[in-house]
Amino acid sequence: MFNNNNKTILVTGCAGFIGSNFVPYFIDKYEYYNIVNLDLLTYAGNLENLTEVEENPRYKFIKGDICNRELVEFIFNEYDIQGVIHFAAESHVDNSIENPGVFVETNVNGTFTLLDVAQKYWMQKPFTYKEKYNNCRFHHISTDEVYGTLTEDPKDLFTEETPYAPNSPYSASKASSDMIVRSYQETYGLNTVITNCSNNYGPKQHDEKLIPTIIRKCLASEPIPIYGDGKNIRDWLYVLDHCKGIDLVYHTGKEANVYNIGGRNERTNLQIVDAITSILDEKVPRKDSKSYKELITFVEDRAGHDRRYAIDATKLENELGWRADETFYTGIVKTVDWYLEKYGVNNG
């Protein structure tokens, strides 16, 4: 059982990519927190991502659905939850096009359930916290995709004031969940913060995502599928830099505020492929001496594929002093090395 002198927080979706990087970082940094991880272990969640904390006495895994109100209420009561960091989400855009209902259920209804249970557990009435729970906070992890798409003008960036204009069922479900968080802040005075991040990359990302796919396809000498003309632009953020930003906002962000977390690393998909294939050409050259770049194959574009995302992280940098530690190059080399080890490839 947990040390009762510690504060116990509920962190949802920790078996996924970002959560599984966040928990080891957070539990190692703060000795006075217990963490309960609620995760349904859908296809994107993998407990192998959390082997480094599974024996930690301050960590507890519970398999379950954030939409299951009875379970969420049990967790709050059993573990006296005094904070929530909410990662759990369906997040793969292609899957949201095929099966949008699952995204609405998890991202909208699941977020509502967590908010409503937290509000009722922590608060006596609107705008009045129970004495013991005065500093309890609900931190909602969102995405830059809620803002829609940008022009190709480099000065055109997403800020915290950018109007929402989601273009996929995934981003619409995340925008909806952001609005529900906002409503609990405005209607009930629940202490909330929201962070909207750009594309993350790094260790433990699901194999279906762009960067792991490029690495896998190269190592298997299979065609590397690139949507459309490959010129869609994303702002890439190393996952541990994102985790440090979440930590900062959870502890020091202003209540009722939104903070954008971005890496200032805009790259087209073609530039991403070029960087990875160049690293692999050097680290694990092909037996036929050809470049991995020859595997690039263009495929039909995704429906509703946003052209460009880029985040202006000035607010987070100026108000809370956050800075990304990794450049895209240092981050992508670390990422490739991690996947080579995962796939059992002798690296140099």
N, C-alpha and C positions, 0 to 999 in steps of 0.2 A: 504493500500500500504506500501511497505517496507520503512524503514529509508534510505534515499539516501546517508547518510554519511557512511553507512555500505558497506562492500564488499559483493557482492552476488555471491555465488557459486552454480553450478549445481551438485547435487548428484543424480545419477541414481539408480533405484532399491531399494529405501529405505524401501519399504513395505515388502521386503524379510528379511531373518534371520539376516544377518550381518548388513545390512543397517539400519534396525529398532533398532538395538542396538547402532549403531554409531551416528545416528542423535540426540537422546536425550542427549547422552554424549557430543557431539560436541557443540550443541546449548547452553547447560548449561555452558560449559567451556568458550566459546568465545562470548562476548556480541557484538562484532563488525562484526559478520557475519550474513547475511541473507542466508537461504537455500531454493532453489527450488528443490523439489523432483519430478523427472520424472519417472513414473512407470506405466507399462501397466496393472498391477494387474492380471497377469496370475495366475494359480492355487497356485503358491508358494508365491504370494504376498497378504498381508492381512492388510488393513488399521487399523484394531484393534490393530496391533502391534505398532501403532504410536499415540495412544490416548493421551499420555502425552505431545505431542507437537502440536496437531492439532489446538489448540486455540492460539498458540504462534504467535505474530505478526511478528516474524522474520522467519516464516516457511510457505511455500506455496507448496501445492500438485497439480501436474498436471498429469492427467491420459493420457498416450500416449505412443507411441512406439518409441524407440531410432532409429529405422530404418526410421522413418518419417522425412525426411530432412526438409520439409517445417515447421513442428512443432519445430524441434530443432533450426532452424534459427530464428523462431519467438521468442523462449524463450531467445536466446542470445540477440536479439535486444530489446525485451520488458523489460528484467530485467538486461541488461548490465552485462552479466555473466563474472566473472573475475577469475574463477577457475573451474575445473571439478574433481570430485572424482567419478569414474565409477565402481559401483558395479553390475549393471544390467547384468544378464546372466542367460541362462538356465544352470542348474548345476547338475541335477540328472542323474547319469551315466546310470542307468537302462533305463530311458526314452530316453537317447541318442542312446541306442542300438536299441530301438523300432522305433524311429522317428528322425534320425540324421539331416534331413533337417532343422528342426526348430532351432537346435543348431547352424548350420552354419549361418542361417539367422540372428539370434539375436546376437550371440557372435562375428561373423566376420563382417557382414555387418553393424550391429548396432554400433560396435566400430569404424569402418571406418567412418560412418556418423558423429559421435560425434567429432572424430579427425579432419575431414576435415572442419566441420563448425567452430570449435575452431580456427584452423589454419588461416582460412580466416578472421575471426572476429578480432583476436588479432594481426595479422601480416600484415605489408605492403608488404613484399616480403620475400623469404627465408632468414632466419637468421637475419631478421630485424623486431623487434616488433614495433607496434604503441606505441607512447610515454606513453599513459595512461595505457597500458597493459603489461609493461615491466616484471612484476613479475608473470604473469599468468601462471599457471601450470596445466598439465593434469596428474592426478594420476590414473593409471589403476590397478584394483584389479584382480590378477590372482591366480593360484593354484599350489601346488607342483605336481599335476598330470601331468603337461606338461613334467616333467623329466622322466616319465616312472616308472619303478619299480627298487627296490634295491635288493642286495643279503641280506642274513640274518646275515651277519657280522655286528656287532654293530658299527664298525668304518666306515662302508659304509654309508655316509650321502649325501643328496642333498646340494650342495652349489650353489652360483650364477653362477659358471662356469660349472656346470653340463650340458652336451649336452641335448638338447630336444629329447625326444623319446616317444611321447604320444601314448597310446595304446587303447584308446576308442574314439568314435566320439566326446564325450564331451571334453576330454583333448586335442584332435587334434584341436577342434574349439577354445579352449582357447590359445593353442600354436600359432595358426594362428593370433589371435587378438594381442597377445604379439608382434609378428613379425611386424604387421601393426603399432603398437605404436612405435616400434624401428625405422621403416622406416620414420615416420614423424619427429622423432628426428634427424635422420641422413640426410634426404633429405631437410627438411625445417627449421631445428633448433627449432622445437617446444619443449618447456620445458616440458619434461616428466619424470615420475618415474613409476616403476612397482614394486608391491609387490606380492610375491608368498607365499601363506600361507598354513599351514597344516590343517588337519581336525578341524573345529570349533565345539564347543558344548556350550550349555548354554540356557538361556531363549529365547523363541520366535522361536525356530527352527521348521521347518515344520514337521508335524506328520509322514511323510513317512520316515524320516531319522532314522538311526540306534538307537540312544539313546532314542528319543521320542517313537519309536516303541517298544523298550524293556519295557519302563515304561508302555505304554498303554496296551501291551499284558499281563503284570503281573497283572495290576489292573483289567483286564477283565478275568483273569484266562484262557487265551488262549495260545496256543503254541507260543513260541518265536522263529521266524525263523532265523537261523544262516547259512550263506552260507558256503558250502564246509565243511572243518574241523574246521572252526572257528579260524584258526591260522594266518589269514591275519593281518598284523601289520600296524597301523596308528599312527602318531604323533599327539596327541590331544592338542588343543589350546583353552583355555577359551575365549569366544567371546569378552568380554570386554578387555582382554589383547591384542587381535588382533586390536580392535578399537584404543587403545592407541598407538599401533605400527603404524597404518595408519596415525594417527594424527602427530606423530613424523616425519615420512617420508615425508608427504605432506608439512610440514613446514620447515624441516631442512635437508631432504635427498639431496644428491648431484644430480644435473641434469643429466639425461641420465643413471642413475644407477638403478640396480635391487637390491631389498632387500628381503631376505627370512625371513618370520616370522613363527617361530615354537615354540611349548611349551616344547620341550625336555621331552615329556610324551609319550613314545612309549608303546602301549598296543595292545595285540591281541584282536580280537573281543570277544573271550571267556573271557578274563580278564575284558573287559568292562561289559559284562553280569554278571560276578561274582560280580563285585563291586556294580552294581545297585541292583541286587537281594539281596545282603547282606544288603544294606541300607534299602531296602523295607521290608525285613524280620524283621528288627528292628523297623521301623517307622510305618508300616501298616501290621502287620502279617496277614497271611491268616487264615480264620475261621477254616480250617481243620488242622491248625498248621503245615502244610507241608511247605517246603521252595519253594520260587518262582523258585529256580534253577531247580526243577523238570519239569518246563515248557519248558526248552530248547529243541529245535527240529532242527536237521540239514537238510537243504534243498539243492537242486542241486545248484552248484556254478554258479555264474554269468559268462557270456562269457567274456573272456579277463580280468579276475579279477587280478589286480596287487597284488603281494604278500606283498610288504612292501614299505611304504613311511616313511622317517624320514628327518627332516630338520636340517641343521647346521645354527643356527641364529647368529653365531659369528660376522659377519659383522655388523648387526643391533645393537648388544650388544656393540661392541667395538667402532664403529663410532658414534652412536647416543645415546648410554647409555640406550637402552631399556632393561627391564627385565620383565618377566611374574610375575604378582603378585600372581596368583593362582597356587597351586600344583594341580595335577589331583584330589586328594582326596577332597581338599577344594572346587574345582570347581564343581565336580560331586555332592557333597552334596547340594550345592546351586541350581544346575540344577534340581535335583530330587525334592527339596522343591518347586521350581517354578512350576513344572508340577503337583505336587500334588494339589497345590492351583488352577491351571488352571482347573484341572479335578474335582475340588470340593471335594477332599478327605480330611477327617479330619486327620491331620498329628500329631500324638502323643498327 
